[in-house]
Amino acid sequence: MKRVILIRYGEIFLKGKNRSYFESLLIKNIVDALSADFGADAFKLSRSQGRYVVEDYDEALEGELLDRLCKVFGIYSISAAYKVDTDFENEFAAVKEAIALLARRVEEDNTIKNATFRVTVKRADKRIPIPSFEIAAKLAVPVFENTPFKVDLKRFDYDFEADIRESGYTYVYCDSLRGAGGLPVGCSNRGMLLLSGGIDSPVAAYMMAKRGMKLVAVHFASPPYTSERAKQKVKELRDIVEAYTTPMKLYVVPFTEIQLAIHEKCPSEYMITIMRRFMMRIATLLAKENRCEAIVTGESLGQVASQTVESMTSTESCAGLPIFRPLIAFDKDETVEIAKRIGTYETSIQPFEDCCTVFLPKNPAIHPKLEKVAELESALDIDALVQKAVDGAEVL
């Protein structure tokens, strides 16, 4: 009997002839997530009929391994389990022993008065002639013998599960953790993320990574108006999100000269719109350098003045790539809820200003006309400003 982690994937089942490609990416991401600190020799990853099994690890690390696996996109659910021989010829003796051990562990942690249970059998190995419900009845005996729990097949507190595989092994567990779902990161090409220090853009990164997009990030800094601590905050956000997105290169682009030029030569009410257009131009150049095929932003329709239909139309006209806005229909509460769940919220609300708050006009243009904006920014040496900013980018 050995302790293992059983991994199940979800949406990949629908991929038909391309399934092997998605599975190979998922395997790579699982290995990368688990070996980041512990090394590739700290565990073994094997496959069993649509399942992956993590084994040969230090049980003291099990909680940390489970936590990391819960953040790998493409995984549907995870269970810490006992792996035993099915031992059909001996009346499932090894499986019963595992059920008894698990029942004792559950009883030790139980705080529910008059707790109830059921036993669920998944019989992938159809060579065993006994129906699943009969096997479940046999496996319920060690639960009765080791706990005061009563049977309730519908309103149960604990579900003792035995997953009988064709490999000759059975996996016994009681709890399953919900995985992150989605698709393995890397299966949907690459995107350039505009990463601010706010709440929205880290959530946008999470949402696009869930659909399999590999991300590179760009942040616009305006020293001395924005501090070194503001840059560190963005790096911390990147580090948190990387648990879901896989490693994400971060460019920090100097943006002060561009903002000063806009402030000097353009009407203040168009400051935000023209500034966003420069961001799109810079992001497009960096995206092409990094083989990205889309730009990702945390914009939500109508949330602020720069996120009206006219404003977004004006800014995206400067991008040479499609723009993905995964939060476009979210209200702020929905975004905050996800930010809290993925762990970025507390960092995002730290009071360190980003470049979007520099020279912020009192009355920004809400419905800017594209022709008007293009006319106003013609007073600027656009190509030179953009190239200087790209050349001065710092890679973290």
C-alpha positions in Angstrom: 0.0 0.0 0.0 1.4 3.4 -0.9 0.2 7.0 -0.8 -0.4 8.6 -4.2 -2.2 11.6 -5.8 -4.7 10.8 -8.4 -5.3 13.4 -11.2 -8.2 13.6 -13.5 -8.5 15.9 -16.5 -11.8 17.3 -17.9 -12.2 19.2 -21.2 -9.3 17.4 -22.8 -11.6 14.3 -23.2 -13.4 16.3 -25.9 -10.3 16.8 -28.1 -10.6 13.7 -30.3 -7.5 13.1 -32.5 -5.7 16.1 -31.0 -6.0 14.8 -27.5 -2.4 13.5 -27.3 -1.1 17.1 -28.0 -3.2 18.5 -25.1 -2.2 15.7 -22.8 1.5 16.2 -23.5 1.2 19.9 -22.6 -0.7 19.0 -19.4 2.0 16.5 -18.4 4.7 19.1 -19.0 2.9 21.7 -16.9 2.2 19.2 -14.1 5.9 18.2 -14.0 7.0 21.9 -14.1 4.6 22.9 -11.3 5.7 20.0 -9.0 9.4 20.2 -9.7 9.8 24.0 -9.3 11.1 23.8 -5.8 11.5 20.1 -5.1 13.2 18.9 -8.3 12.1 16.3 -10.8 13.5 13.5 -8.6 11.1 14.3 -5.8 8.2 12.4 -7.4 7.2 10.1 -10.2 4.3 10.8 -12.6 2.6 7.9 -14.4 -0.5 7.4 -16.4 -3.4 5.0 -15.9 -6.4 5.0 -18.3 -7.3 8.7 -18.4 -5.7 9.3 -15.0 -2.3 10.6 -14.0 -0.8 9.4 -10.8 1.8 11.2 -8.7 3.7 8.8 -6.5 7.1 8.1 -4.8 7.0 11.5 -3.0 7.6 12.5 0.6 4.2 12.4 2.3 5.2 15.4 4.3 5.0 17.4 1.0 1.5 16.0 0.1 -0.4 19.2 1.1 2.0 21.4 -0.9 1.8 19.1 -4.0 -2.0 19.1 -3.8 -2.1 22.9 -3.6 0.2 23.3 -6.7 -1.8 20.8 -8.7 -5.0 22.7 -7.9 -3.6 25.6 -9.9 -2.6 23.7 -13.0 -5.1 24.4 -15.8 -6.4 21.3 -17.5 -6.9 19.4 -14.3 -10.6 18.6 -13.3 -10.1 17.1 -9.9 -7.5 15.6 -7.6 -7.5 13.0 -4.8 -5.0 11.9 -2.3 -5.4 8.2 -2.3 -4.0 4.8 -1.3 -2.8 2.6 -4.2 -3.2 -1.1 -3.6 -3.5 -4.3 -5.6 -7.1 -5.0 -6.5 -6.7 -8.5 -5.1 -9.9 -9.8 -6.6 -9.1 -13.4 -6.0 -8.7 -12.8 -2.3 -12.0 -11.0 -1.8 -10.4 -7.6 -2.3 -8.4 -8.0 0.9 -5.9 -5.3 0.1 -8.7 -2.9 -0.9 -10.5 -3.6 2.4 -7.3 -2.9 4.3 -6.9 0.5 2.6 -10.6 1.3 3.3 -10.1 0.4 7.0 -7.0 2.7 7.2 -8.8 5.5 5.5 -11.9 5.1 7.7 -9.8 5.4 10.8 -8.1 8.6 9.5 -11.5 10.1 8.7 -12.9 9.1 12.1 -10.0 10.8 13.8 -10.8 14.1 12.1 -14.5 13.8 12.2 -16.5 16.5 13.9 -19.9 15.7 12.6 -22.5 14.2 15.0 -24.1 11.0 13.7 -22.0 11.1 10.6 -23.1 9.1 7.5 -21.3 7.5 4.7 -21.5 5.5 1.5 -19.1 3.5 -0.6 -18.7 4.3 -4.3 -17.0 1.8 -6.7 -15.8 2.8 -10.1 -15.0 -0.4 -12.0 -12.9 0.4 -15.1 -11.7 -3.2 -15.0 -14.6 -5.0 -16.6 -12.8 -8.3 -16.3 -14.1 -8.4 -12.7 -17.5 -10.2 -13.0 -18.9 -8.8 -9.7 -21.2 -5.7 -10.2 -20.0 -2.5 -8.7 -22.9 -2.3 -6.1 -21.9 -5.8 -4.8 -18.3 -4.7 -4.4 -19.4 -1.5 -2.6 -21.3 -3.7 -0.1 -18.2 -5.7 0.6 -16.1 -2.6 1.1 -18.6 -1.0 3.5 -17.8 -3.7 6.1 -14.4 -2.2 7.2 -16.1 1.2 7.5 -18.6 -0.3 9.9 -15.9 -2.1 11.8 -13.7 1.0 12.3 -16.2 3.9 12.7 -19.6 4.6 14.2 -20.8 6.0 10.8 -24.2 4.9 9.4 -25.0 4.3 5.8 -26.9 6.9 3.8 -26.7 6.6 0.1 -28.2 10.0 -0.7 -27.4 12.3 2.2 -23.9 11.1 3.1 -21.2 13.1 4.9 -18.4 10.9 3.6 -18.0 9.0 0.3 -15.4 6.3 0.4 -14.4 5.6 -3.2 -12.6 2.7 -4.8 -11.4 3.3 -8.4 -10.6 -0.1 -9.8 -8.3 0.2 -12.9 -7.4 -2.3 -15.6 -3.8 -2.0 -14.5 -4.6 -4.3 -11.6 -4.5 -1.5 -9.0 -7.3 0.1 -7.1 -7.2 3.7 -5.8 -9.0 4.3 -2.5 -9.8 7.8 -1.3 -12.5 9.9 0.4 -12.1 13.4 -0.7 -11.6 15.0 -4.1 -10.4 18.6 -4.6 -11.7 20.6 -7.5 -9.0 21.4 -10.0 -8.6 24.7 -12.0 -10.3 23.3 -15.1 -9.8 24.9 -18.5 -7.1 23.9 -20.9 -3.3 23.3 -20.5 -1.4 26.6 -20.7 0.4 26.7 -24.1 -2.2 25.1 -26.3 -3.7 28.5 -27.4 -0.7 30.3 -28.6 0.8 33.3 -26.8 -0.6 36.7 -25.7 0.9 40.0 -24.6 -0.7 41.1 -21.3 -0.9 44.7 -20.2 -0.2 44.3 -16.5 -1.0 47.2 -14.3 -0.8 47.3 -10.5 -4.6 47.1 -10.2 -7.1 44.4 -9.6 -8.2 43.7 -13.1 -5.2 42.7 -15.2 -4.0 39.9 -13.0 -7.5 38.4 -13.2 -7.4 38.8 -17.0 -4.2 36.9 -17.0 -5.8 34.1 -15.0 -8.8 34.0 -17.3 -6.8 33.8 -20.5 -4.4 31.2 -19.1 -7.4 29.1 -18.2 -8.2 28.9 -21.9 -4.6 27.7 -22.6 -2.9 31.0 -23.6 0.7 31.4 -22.7 1.4 35.0 -21.6 4.2 37.6 -21.7 3.5 40.8 -19.7 4.3 44.4 -20.1 4.0 47.1 -17.4 4.4 50.8 -18.0 6.3 52.7 -15.3 6.6 56.5 -15.0 9.6 57.3 -12.7 9.9 59.5 -10.7 6.1 59.8 -10.6 5.8 56.1 -9.9 8.1 54.5 -7.3 10.4 51.5 -7.3 7.9 50.0 -4.8 5.2 50.3 -7.5 7.4 48.2 -9.8 8.0 45.7 -7.1 4.3 45.4 -6.5 3.7 44.5 -10.2 6.5 41.9 -10.0 4.8 40.4 -6.9 1.5 40.2 -8.9 3.3 38.5 -11.7 4.9 36.0 -9.3 1.5 35.2 -7.8 -0.3 34.7 -11.1 2.6 32.5 -12.4 1.3 29.7 -10.3 -1.6 29.5 -12.8 -0.1 31.0 -16.0 3.3 29.1 -15.9 6.4 31.4 -16.0 5.7 34.8 -17.5 8.3 37.2 -18.7 7.7 40.8 -17.6 8.8 43.9 -19.5 8.8 47.2 -17.6 8.7 50.0 -20.1 9.7 53.6 -19.2 6.6 55.7 -20.0 7.4 59.1 -18.4 8.7 60.8 -21.6 5.6 59.8 -23.6 3.3 61.1 -20.9 5.1 64.4 -20.6 5.0 64.9 -24.4 1.2 64.2 -24.4 0.7 66.5 -21.5 2.6 69.3 -23.2 1.2 69.0 -26.7 -2.3 67.5 -26.4 -5.5 68.6 -24.7 -5.8 67.2 -21.2 -9.2 65.5 -21.8 -7.6 63.3 -24.4 -4.6 62.4 -22.2 -5.9 58.9 -21.3 -7.0 58.0 -24.8 -3.7 59.0 -26.5 -1.7 57.4 -23.7 -3.6 54.1 -24.2 -2.9 54.3 -27.9 0.9 54.5 -27.2 0.6 51.5 -24.9 -1.0 49.5 -27.7 1.7 50.4 -30.1 4.4 49.4 -27.7 2.7 46.2 -26.7 2.3 45.3 -30.4 6.1 45.6 -31.0 7.0 43.6 -27.9 4.3 41.0 -28.8 5.8 40.5 -32.2 9.3 40.1 -30.7 7.9 37.3 -28.4 5.8 35.6 -31.1 2.5 36.6 -29.4 -0.6 36.6 -31.5 -2.9 38.7 -29.4 -2.9 41.5 -26.8 -4.7 40.9 -23.5 -6.1 43.7 -21.3 -8.2 43.9 -18.1 -10.7 46.3 -19.5 -14.4 46.1 -18.6 -17.0 47.9 -20.6 -18.1 51.1 -19.0 -16.0 50.7 -15.9 -14.0 53.9 -16.4 -13.8 56.7 -19.0 -11.2 54.9 -21.0 -13.4 51.8 -21.3 -16.3 53.1 -23.3 -16.9 51.6 -26.8 -15.5 54.7 -28.5 -12.4 54.8 -26.2 -11.7 51.1 -26.8 -12.2 51.5 -30.5 -9.8 54.4 -30.6 -7.1 52.5 -28.7 -7.4 49.2 -30.5 -7.0 50.9 -33.9 -3.3 51.3 -33.0 -2.8 47.6 -32.3 -1.6 45.4 -35.0 -3.0 42.3 -33.3 -6.4 41.1 -31.9 -7.2 42.4 -28.4 -8.7 40.0 -25.9 -10.7 41.4 -23.0 -11.8 38.5 -20.9 -13.4 40.8 -18.2 -15.4 42.8 -20.7 -18.8 41.9 -19.2 -17.7 41.6 -15.6 -18.8 44.0 -12.9 -16.2 44.9 -10.3 -17.5 42.6 -7.6 -17.1 39.6 -9.9 -13.5 40.6 -10.7 -12.7 41.2 -7.0 -14.1 37.7 -6.1 -11.8 36.0 -8.5 -8.8 38.2 -7.4 -9.4 37.1 -3.8 -9.7 33.5 -4.8 -6.4 33.4 -6.8 -4.5 35.5 -4.2 -3.8 38.7 -6.0 -6.3 41.0 -4.3 -4.3 42.0 -1.2 -1.3 42.9 -3.4 -3.4 44.8 -6.0 -4.9 47.1 -3.4 -1.5 48.2 -2.0 -1.4 52.0 -2.3 1.4 52.4 -4.9 0.4 54.4 -7.9 0.9 53.2 -11.5 1.4 55.3 -14.6 -2.4 55.6 -15.4 -2.8 57.9 -12.4 -0.1 60.4 -13.6 -1.4 63.6 -15.1 -5.0 62.2 -14.8 -7.4 64.8 -16.2 -10.4 66.0 -14.3 -12.8 65.5 -17.2 -11.4 62.8 -19.6 -13.1 62.4 -23.0 -15.7 59.6 -22.7 -16.7 59.4 -26.4 -13.5 60.3 -28.3 -13.7 60.4 -32.1 -11.0 58.4 -33.8 -10.4 61.1 -36.4 -10.0 63.8 -33.7 -7.6 61.7 -31.6 -5.4 60.9 -34.7 -5.3 64.6 -35.5 -4.3 65.6 -32.0 -1.5 63.1 -31.6 0.0 64.1 -35.0 1.7 66.8 -33.0 3.9 64.1 -31.4 6.9 62.2 -32.9 5.1 58.9 -32.4 7.6 56.5 -33.9 10.6 58.0 -32.1 8.8 58.0 -28.7 7.6 54.4 -29.1 11.0 53.1 -30.2 12.8 54.8 -27.4 10.4 53.3 -24.9 10.8 49.8 -26.3 14.6 50.2 -26.4 14.5 51.2 -22.7 12.4 48.3 -21.6 13.7 46.3 -18.6 13.1 42.6 -18.5 12.2 41.0 -15.1 
